[in-house]
Amino acid sequence: MKQTMLLKLVPTEEQRHALLETMHAFNEAANYVASIAFLEKTANKFELQKLVYGELRTTYHLPAQLAIRCISKASEAYSATRAFSLTSSQRERLSMIHVSWPLRALIPSRS
């Protein structure tokens, strides 16, 4: 039996800063992966992994799990926007797809 727990992170200022840095690195890396997907015209996660994994680990300093997740998120976003045969109104609805890390919802706002 699976159980779901709702948790609220209450990070210190230093931890909050580290989380934000990681999120920004993840988003920059996802944009990089999406650009490679566009250039190579592929949404295949395994092909993208061969092309970008090393770069994600060295340039963006992402841990292995986040690098793989980043590739998946960018692949999903590219697949969703790749539908060139859509009508213009359908394309408009898809045009604002943004690759982002879901942890954003866990960080309390400082307002």
N, C-alpha and C positions, 0 to 999 in steps of 0.2 A: 504494500500500500504506500503510495506517495503522499507526502504531506508538504504543504506550502506554508512558509513562514514569511510574514511581512516584517521586515527589519528597517530601521531607520539608522543611517549612518550619521554619527555626530563626530566628524573628524576635527582634529586640532587644526589650527591655521596652517601649520607646516604640512600636515597630511592633506588638507584641502588644496593647497598649492601643488603638491605632488600629483594629486588626482587630476587637477585641471591641466597640468603640463602633459600628463599621459593622454588625456582626452584630446588635447590640441595636436599632439604627435600622431595619434590614431587618425584623426580627421585629415591631417595633411597627407598621411600615408595612404588613406583611402582615396583621396583625390588623385594621388600619383598612380595608384593601381587603376582607377577608373580611366585615366588618360592613356595608360598602356593598353587597357582593354579596348578603348576606342581606336587607337592606332593599329592594333593587331586585329581588330574586328572579331574579338572573341569574348565570350562570357564564361568560357569553360574554366572552372576553378583550378583544375589540375594544370592546365596550360599556363594560366596566370601565375600559379605558384612557381612553376619552373622559371618564369621570366622575372619575377619581382621579389621572391622570398628573401634572398640575400640582401637586397637593397633595403627592404623593410627592417631587417635585423641590424644592419650596420648604420645606415643613414638616419633612420627614425628611431633607433634604439628600442624597438618593440620587442617584448618577450615573445617566445615562439607561439604561445597560444593566441596572443593578440595579433600577431602577424597573420596567422591562418584565419582568424576571425575577420580581420580587415579585408583580406582577399575575398572572403565569402560575401561580406557586406557590399563591396564594390561590384562584385559579379552580379549580385541580385539587383543593384541599382542600374547597372548597365543593361541587364536583361530587360528590365522594366521600361527603359527609355529607348530601346533598340527597335521598337515597333514602328518602322518607317511607313508602313501602310495604313497607319491610323488617320482618321480625319483630323482636321486642324483643331477642332474643339477638344478631341481626345488628347492630342499632343499637348495642348495648353495645360490640361489637368495634370499631365505627367511631367511637365517641364520643371517643376519645383522640387523634384526628388532630391533629397539631401542625405548624404551618407553621414551618419553620426553614431557615436557610441552610446548605447542605452544607459550607461551609468549617469549621464547628465541628470536624469530624474532623481537620482539618489543624493545629489549634492545640494544642501540647503542654500537657498538664495540669501544674500546679505542685504536685503532691502528693508 
